[in-house]
Amino acid sequence: MSEVRTILLTHQSPERVERMLRYWDRITPRGTAFVAFGGSKNDFNRISHPHRALIDSARLKTRDHQREKQSYAPVFQAAWEWLKSQDCHYVHFIEYDHVPLVEDFHQRMISFVENEKCDLAGFHVAQIDASSNAHYLNHIADPSFLEFWERISIRSDKHVVLTMFGSGSFWTKEAFEAVTTLHEEIPMYLELFQPTAAHHLGFRVRSFREQNRFVRNLGDLSLQLDSMRKQGAWSAHPVKTLWNL
């Protein structure tokens, strides 16, 4: 039984979803993958993968993600309905354009979280409270933001705010459940909500550190994958055109 269950978030055509799943077959058994689909209902109905859900939520389908405070809560909640009966220890969330470059991707992530003794590992994790981070300043303009963490936190410092890049994250199942079932109450951008919630619920959050340089927010790294592998990359983001072939 695989230790990991993978949530693949995509909105692409059924043909491209199938190409993505075939690529992932080298990483993990197909039965351990869940497709969270943010595209049209017609396309969703044409996807043959049995473990899937249509995510038709305005909280996911934002246009200006940061200012509209895009949330992956609907994605996580839909996946949890499947995950809660799965016999696994880890949950891996990843967007369609965040591509693994090594076949032992999950083994490397498991080794990392075990060595770090953490419950959530992600990319570009940082503490941003008392900083000039634009996302942080946007959120603290609403007094209910810090009040929320004061109410739910088990930490002595209830004002810690973390950020984590949203394209991929690796969780213990316990931490994933706790964050997924926490009612958000007010809109929060996913890159702040996920790591900050995990921290204040008592879980240890760590950054993948040297792997951060292969995960970016803009561009298309499709033509750089071989070079990145040679540099030691486990994965790359964004890779926009791989499933078009």
Beta strands, then each sheet from edge to edge (+ up, - down):
strand 1: 4-10
strand 2: 33-37
strand 3: 52-54
strand 4: 90-95
strand 5: 99-100
strand 6: 120-127
strand 7: 162-172
strand 8: 205-207
strand 9: 235-236
sheet 1: 3+ 2+ 1+ 4+ 7- 6+ 8+
sheet 2: 5+ 9-
end
